[in-house]
Amino acid sequence: MEALREDKSAKTRSEGFNLRILANVCPTDFYRSIDGLNIEETLFLIVSKSFTTAETMLNARTARNFLFDHFGNDLSEEEKQKITASHLCAISTNLEATKEFGILDDNVFGFWDYIGGRFSATSAVGILPLSLFYSFEIMREVLDGLNNMDNHFRNEKDLSKNIPVILGLIGFYNTFVCEYNSRVILPYSQALKRFTAHAQQLDTESNGKSVNLKGDKLEYKTGPMVFGEPGTNSQHSFFQLLH
């Protein structure tokens, strides 16, 4: 999702269709996201596994209140429910919370409740917005490619040729054996400019723990700090310190 963020609106292959990404709770981000949109033709898609995340729900309420203000100050509860049902969808596992918010069950796209949202790029969390942007036909090719890698991981018995295993072992070796406490990712393709931020969230948010499941303080590092920017740009910033 973050890979699609641009200062200006990103247009899909369907002419006139805009997809905007909103994550920050700063009001500036919200108003920049809706700038130039026809609100009466706008659909807000709220992505939250639990539908309780404070930042996400703040943005959701901001969007809902903005819709109410747009359609009038003296709306009845029935009119508010109709507006919410027409302009808000959700990607969530919590149907009770989405219903309480006013979103119809038919407008909720579910995904597996046993996996964190940040790992759900192949569920509705990632595939639905990306399908709106690129078309589902293209995302079907992405899913097929991911399936090929899953099968490779499961079926390649020679671990020296198993790509995910090799990458995992390299990461373990660098972090726990060599004790390197940082990892830099420097894509030189502009299309991958937000890939580092995605990898950073997957790795550091998930592994950045100081205690175990019992609450005991860990005596080892759980993972490196992941950072980076597009390579050419980085040559004029932190490359100097790296070298």
N, C-alpha and C positions, 0 to 999 in steps of 0.2 A: 504494500500500500504506500509506504513512504517513498518508494522509488518513483511514484507518479507525481509527487508534490512538485509544483512549479509556482513561481511568483504569479504567473498569469494562468488563466483557466486552461485545462487540457481538453482538447476536443477529441471525441471519439471518431471512429470511421463513419458513424452516422452523422451527416451534416446537420449542424444546429444543435447537436446533443453535447452537453457539457457535464463533465464529472469533476467535482471539487472535493478535496480531501481536507477535513477539519480534525485537528488533534489537540492543539493547544487551547487552554481555557482563556487565554488572553482575548478580550473582546475584539481586538484588532483582527485577529485571525478569523473570527466568525464573520465580521463585516467584509473582510477581503474575500472570503469564500463565497458570499452571496452576492457580491458586487456584480451588477449587470444581468442577474438572473431574473426571469419572469417567475415570481414566487408562486403564482397560481398554477404554474406548470412544473413546479419543483417537488421532487421526492427526497426526503431525508432518510438515509439508511443508517441506523444506529447499530454499531458493532460492539457488543459486550457480552461475554460468556455468561456472567452472573447477573448482568443488568443492575449492578449495584456499584460499579466502579465510580468513585466520586467525580473524577474529571469528565468521564464520558457522560454521566447523567447530568452534570451541570450544563454541558453543551446541548444535550438532548432537551432539557428544560428551556434553554435559551432559544433553541429552534422552535419549540412548540409555542412559547410565548410570543416569538416574533410572528408566527403564523396568526395567532389570535389577534395581535395588534394590527396586522395587515388587513384582516377581514372585518374588523370592527371592534369597538370598545364595549359594546353591550350585547355580547354573544350569550345565548342561553347555553345551558349545559349540553343540551342535545346538539346544538350547532358546533360546540367545541369538540364533542365526540366525533361528529361527522368530519370535521377538519382534520383531526388527529388520524382518523381511520383512512383518510384520503391522501395524506401527505407524509405519513411516517410508517416506515417499515423497520424491522429489526433483524439482526443476526445474533441469536442468543440461545441458551439452553434453558432459560428461566421463563417459561410461559406464564407463570403466575405474575411475575413482576412486569412483563411486557403488557399483559392484559390490564393490570392495575394502572399502567401508564396511559392506557387508552388505545394500544395497538391491537388490531384484530389478530387472532391466532393464524388466520390465513395469510397474514402479512409478515409472519415470523419465519425466517429461514434457520433451521436448526443445524446443529453439528454435534459431534461426540462430546459428552460431558466428562470424559476421562482424560482429556488432553488440554493443555493450556492454550489460550487463544493465540499466543504468539507463535505457537507451533502449527497453527491450523491453516497454513497457506494453501493447502489442498482441499480444505473444506469450504463452506460458504463464506467463511471469514475472508479468505483471499480470492477464491474463484469467482464469487458473485460480482464484487466491484470490478475485478479485472475483466470479467466477461462483458460488463457494461462498457468498459473502455476499449477492449480489443476485439470483442465478439467471442461467443462461446466456442466457435469453430477453432479459433486459434488457441484458446485455453484448453481445448480437448487435446491438442497436440502437446501442450505443456504437461497435462496429466499423463498422457501416454509416455512421455519421456521420463517423468518421475516414476511411473510404474516399471519402466525398464531398469532404472537404478535400484528400485526395491528388489526386483527379481535378481539382479546382479549380486546384491548384498546377501540375499538368502541362498543363492545357488552356487556362488563361486566358493568352492571348498579350499582352493589354494589361497591362503590368506595373503601371500605375497602379491597376489593379483587382485585382491578385493579392495576396491578404492575406498569405501567408507572405513573399513578396518585400518587401512594404511594411514588415512588422515587422522583417525582417532589415536592411533599409536604415536604418530608424530606429535600431536598435541600433548599427549601424556608425557612423552619423552622431554619435550621442551619445557613443560611446566613443572613436572615433578622430579625429573632427573637433572636437567640442566638448570632448573630453577629460574628460568626466564619469566619475569613477571609482567611482560607486556607483549602484545601481538599487534603488528601493524598490517593493515590491508590497504593496498594502493592500486585500485583499478585504473587503468589508463583509458578505458572506454568510458565516454561520457554517459552512455546508457546505463552504466553501473555505478553512477555517482552516489546513489543512496544504498548500495549493497553493503558497504561497511557498517552503516547505521543499523541495517537489518541484522547482520551477523553479530554486531555488538549487543543488540537486545537479546538475541537467542542465547548467546554465550554468557554475558556478564550478568544479566538479570536472573537467568536460571541458576547459574553456578555461584553467583556472588553471595555466598552464605558464610557466616562466621561460626555457626553452631550446627550440630547434627539434629536428627529427629527427636532426640531426647533432651535437647537444650544444652548439651555439653559443648563447651568451646572447642573448636577444632584446633589441632596443633600443626596444621599444614595449610598451604594455599589451595583454595578450591578452584581457582582458574585465573588466567591472566587478564589484564586490562586490554580490551580490544579497542583500537582506534584507527583512524585513517581518513583520507580524503582522496579525490582523484589525483593520480600520481604527478601529473605535470604541475598542478597547482601546488602540491605539497613540496615540490622542489624549492619553492621560494618561501617556505615556512619552516616546518619542523625537520626537514631533511638534514639541515645543517647540524642539529643536535643529534640526530640518529647516527650520522657519520662521524 
